[in-house]
Amino acid sequence: MGYHLTILRTDGSKLIPISDSDFAGACAGEPSLIVGGDGASAQLMQNHELIATLRLEDGQVWTKNSEDEVLAVMLRLATLLNARVRGSEGETYRTINESYRHQDDELIEGAAVPRADEVIRKRRFWNVVRLVVLLLVIALIVINKLRQ
């Protein structure tokens, strides 16, 4: 699925949608963004090269690209929109290098944002599974070579 960044507005358990006009207005203040004709997307350009596409869907702005320069632009947009930037693992960004768990995420119905310790535990589990599979494959190759 990949990692996503989302700009969203919340008030307690309530999501406050970002409108097309709010999004277009915020993008107008960011010279590196080119708003699409539909008003619901913007392209982040750097040195005449497309870096990321930001999309407004269901009142939230999101992108798949999580590079630092994209995050920096999203943080500036979030400030203009009176919103915040959240990563797909549930962390809300204060800066490019600093994130925290926002209290509203615990209240939003259907947010299903995993806790940071759960994410770490799952990563460790899958890393162990990958290591075991890799070791089994190596062992099978070695056994096969020894039989020949």
Contacts in CASP RR format, 6 or more apart in sequence:
PFRMAT RR
TARGET T0000
AUTHOR 0000-0000-0000
METHOD contacts of the structure
MODEL  1
MGYHLTILRTDGSKLIPISDSDFAGACAGEPSLIVGGDGASAQLMQNHEL
IATLRLEDGQVWTKNSEDEVLAVMLRLATLLNARVRGSEGETYRTINESY
RHQDDELIEGAAVPRADEVIRKRRFWNVVRLVVLLLVIALIVINKLRQ
2 64 0 8 1.000
2 88 0 8 1.000
3 64 0 8 1.000
3 66 0 8 1.000
3 87 0 8 1.000
3 88 0 8 1.000
3 89 0 8 1.000
4 62 0 8 1.000
4 63 0 8 1.000
4 64 0 8 1.000
4 66 0 8 1.000
4 87 0 8 1.000
4 88 0 8 1.000
5 62 0 8 1.000
5 63 0 8 1.000
5 65 0 8 1.000
5 66 0 8 1.000
5 70 0 8 1.000
5 71 0 8 1.000
5 74 0 8 1.000
5 85 0 8 1.000
5 86 0 8 1.000
5 87 0 8 1.000
5 88 0 8 1.000
6 60 0 8 1.000
6 61 0 8 1.000
6 62 0 8 1.000
6 85 0 8 1.000
6 86 0 8 1.000
6 87 0 8 1.000
6 88 0 8 1.000
7 18 0 8 1.000
7 60 0 8 1.000
7 61 0 8 1.000
7 62 0 8 1.000
7 74 0 8 1.000
7 77 0 8 1.000
7 78 0 8 1.000
7 81 0 8 1.000
7 83 0 8 1.000
7 84 0 8 1.000
7 85 0 8 1.000
7 86 0 8 1.000
8 15 0 8 1.000
8 18 0 8 1.000
8 59 0 8 1.000
8 60 0 8 1.000
8 61 0 8 1.000
8 83 0 8 1.000
8 84 0 8 1.000
8 86 0 8 1.000
9 15 0 8 1.000
9 16 0 8 1.000
9 17 0 8 1.000
9 18 0 8 1.000
9 81 0 8 1.000
9 82 0 8 1.000
9 83 0 8 1.000
9 84 0 8 1.000
10 16 0 8 1.000
10 84 0 8 1.000
10 102 0 8 1.000
10 104 0 8 1.000
10 105 0 8 1.000
10 108 0 8 1.000
11 104 0 8 1.000
12 103 0 8 1.000
12 104 0 8 1.000
12 107 0 8 1.000
12 108 0 8 1.000
13 104 0 8 1.000
13 107 0 8 1.000
13 108 0 8 1.000
13 109 0 8 1.000
14 108 0 8 1.000
15 59 0 8 1.000
15 60 0 8 1.000
15 108 0 8 1.000
17 58 0 8 1.000
17 59 0 8 1.000
17 60 0 8 1.000
18 56 0 8 1.000
18 59 0 8 1.000
18 60 0 8 1.000
18 61 0 8 1.000
18 81 0 8 1.000
18 83 0 8 1.000
19 59 0 8 1.000
20 39 0 8 1.000
20 40 0 8 1.000
20 56 0 8 1.000
22 81 0 8 1.000
23 39 0 8 1.000
23 40 0 8 1.000
23 42 0 8 1.000
23 56 0 8 1.000
23 61 0 8 1.000
23 81 0 8 1.000
24 35 0 8 1.000
24 39 0 8 1.000
25 80 0 8 1.000
26 77 0 8 1.000
26 80 0 8 1.000
26 81 0 8 1.000
27 33 0 8 1.000
27 35 0 8 1.000
27 42 0 8 1.000
27 54 0 8 1.000
27 77 0 8 1.000
28 35 0 8 1.000
29 80 0 8 1.000
30 73 0 8 1.000
30 76 0 8 1.000
30 77 0 8 1.000
32 44 0 8 1.000
32 45 0 8 1.000
32 46 0 8 1.000
32 73 0 8 1.000
33 42 0 8 1.000
33 43 0 8 1.000
33 44 0 8 1.000
33 45 0 8 1.000
33 54 0 8 1.000
33 73 0 8 1.000
34 42 0 8 1.000
34 43 0 8 1.000
34 45 0 8 1.000
35 41 0 8 1.000
35 42 0 8 1.000
36 42 0 8 1.000
36 43 0 8 1.000
39 56 0 8 1.000
40 55 0 8 1.000
40 56 0 8 1.000
40 57 0 8 1.000
41 53 0 8 1.000
41 54 0 8 1.000
41 55 0 8 1.000
41 56 0 8 1.000
42 53 0 8 1.000
42 54 0 8 1.000
43 50 0 8 1.000
43 52 0 8 1.000
43 53 0 8 1.000
43 54 0 8 1.000
44 50 0 8 1.000
44 51 0 8 1.000
44 52 0 8 1.000
44 53 0 8 1.000
44 54 0 8 1.000
44 65 0 8 1.000
44 69 0 8 1.000
44 70 0 8 1.000
44 73 0 8 1.000
45 51 0 8 1.000
46 69 0 8 1.000
51 65 0 8 1.000
51 67 0 8 1.000
51 69 0 8 1.000
51 70 0 8 1.000
52 63 0 8 1.000
52 64 0 8 1.000
52 65 0 8 1.000
52 67 0 8 1.000
52 70 0 8 1.000
53 63 0 8 1.000
53 65 0 8 1.000
54 61 0 8 1.000
54 62 0 8 1.000
54 63 0 8 1.000
54 74 0 8 1.000
54 77 0 8 1.000
55 61 0 8 1.000
55 62 0 8 1.000
55 63 0 8 1.000
61 74 0 8 1.000
61 77 0 8 1.000
61 81 0 8 1.000
63 70 0 8 1.000
63 74 0 8 1.000
66 87 0 8 1.000
68 96 0 8 1.000
71 85 0 8 1.000
71 93 0 8 1.000
71 96 0 8 1.000
72 96 0 8 1.000
74 85 0 8 1.000
75 85 0 8 1.000
75 93 0 8 1.000
75 95 0 8 1.000
75 96 0 8 1.000
77 83 0 8 1.000
78 84 0 8 1.000
78 85 0 8 1.000
84 92 0 8 1.000
84 93 0 8 1.000
84 102 0 8 1.000
85 92 0 8 1.000
85 93 0 8 1.000
86 92 0 8 1.000
86 93 0 8 1.000
86 102 0 8 1.000
86 105 0 8 1.000
86 113 0 8 1.000
87 93 0 8 1.000
87 99 0 8 1.000
89 113 0 8 1.000
89 114 0 8 1.000
89 116 0 8 1.000
89 119 0 8 1.000
90 101 0 8 1.000
90 105 0 8 1.000
90 113 0 8 1.000
90 114 0 8 1.000
90 116 0 8 1.000
91 99 0 8 1.000
91 100 0 8 1.000
91 101 0 8 1.000
91 116 0 8 1.000
92 99 0 8 1.000
92 100 0 8 1.000
92 101 0 8 1.000
92 102 0 8 1.000
92 105 0 8 1.000
93 99 0 8 1.000
94 100 0 8 1.000
101 115 0 8 1.000
101 116 0 8 1.000
105 111 0 8 1.000
105 113 0 8 1.000
114 122 0 8 1.000
END
